[in-house]
Structure formats: structure tokens, C-alpha cells
Amino acid sequence: MKLRLARRAVGDAVVVAVEGELDLFTAPFLRDEVRDAIKLDGSRLILDLTALSFMDSSGLSVLIEAWRLATGEGGGVSLAAPQAPVARILRTTGLDRRIKVYPDVVTAVGEG
């Protein structure tokens, strides 16, 4: 399994659970899912990263694009529960200062 995505509505937010590895080959799948989620389900997007084990610069570019799309529609993007390797990339690149990171989906939904 390289990447699995699952989308669900939670309150007024749409949550996309991202599982596996987010890299050059799998990033386009998340990009399409994010575009569809924002277009069909609303611009308040939470990416559940609990089961995301790896992310490279391709994944970062998808997160930035998601943030631009959602904020352009009057919403926003939050990240929930990134594991240590992914959290480190978010910190190193400073993306965690642009996109809010929460310890879990419930907190992201409640505070977003």
C-alpha cells in the first residue's frame, strides 16, 4: 500500500484521512482528492495525517496548494496528528506557521 485516502464530513468540515506515503508518485492523488473535497464538500478542510508515514517535497507542495485553494474559497486547511517525521518536515520548512497543526481531528474540528 502506497497511499490510501478517505473523505468524510465532520460538522462543517471535510476531513481527508491520508494513509501511507506521500511522494512524487502519490501526491497527484491527494491533489485531486483535495480539489474535489473543496469543490464538492466545502472549503474547511482538515487533513488527518495520523497514518501518514512519509512525506517529501511533493507532498509539501500539495499541502500549500490545498491551503491556497481553501483560503481562496473563504475557508482554510488544518492538519491533524502528524507523526514525528512529518511534523519535523512541517517545522523545518515553516509550513506549520502557515497551516495550523492540531494533535487530533476532534481538536481541529472544534478550533478550526
CORPEUR-V213040 format. One record per backbone hydrogen bond with DSSP energy under -1.0 kcal/mol. NH is the residue of the N-H (numbers start at 1). CO is the residue of the C=O. If there is no record, write none. Layout:
BEGIN
nh->NH co->CO
nh->NH co->CO
END
This chain:
BEGIN
nh->4 co->19
nh->6 co->17
nh->8 co->15
nh->10 co->13
nh->13 co->10
nh->14 co->44
nh->15 co->8
nh->16 co->46
nh->17 co->6
nh->18 co->48
nh->19 co->4
nh->20 co->51
nh->21 co->2
nh->22 co->54
nh->27 co->23
nh->29 co->26
nh->30 co->26
nh->31 co->27
nh->32 co->28
nh->33 co->29
nh->34 co->30
nh->35 co->31
nh->36 co->32
nh->37 co->33
nh->38 co->34
nh->39 co->35
nh->40 co->36
nh->41 co->37
nh->45 co->76
nh->46 co->14
nh->47 co->78
nh->48 co->16
nh->49 co->80
nh->52 co->49
nh->53 co->20
nh->54 co->20
nh->56 co->22
nh->60 co->56
nh->61 co->57
nh->62 co->58
nh->63 co->59
nh->64 co->60
nh->65 co->61
nh->66 co->62
nh->67 co->63
nh->68 co->64
nh->69 co->65
nh->70 co->66
nh->71 co->67
nh->72 co->68
nh->73 co->69
nh->74 co->71
nh->75 co->70
nh->76 co->43
nh->78 co->45
nh->79 co->100
nh->80 co->47
nh->81 co->102
nh->87 co->83
nh->88 co->84
nh->89 co->85
nh->90 co->86
nh->91 co->87
nh->92 co->88
nh->93 co->89
nh->96 co->90
nh->97 co->94
nh->98 co->95
nh->99 co->95
nh->102 co->79
nh->108 co->104
nh->109 co->105
nh->110 co->106
nh->111 co->107
nh->112 co->108
END
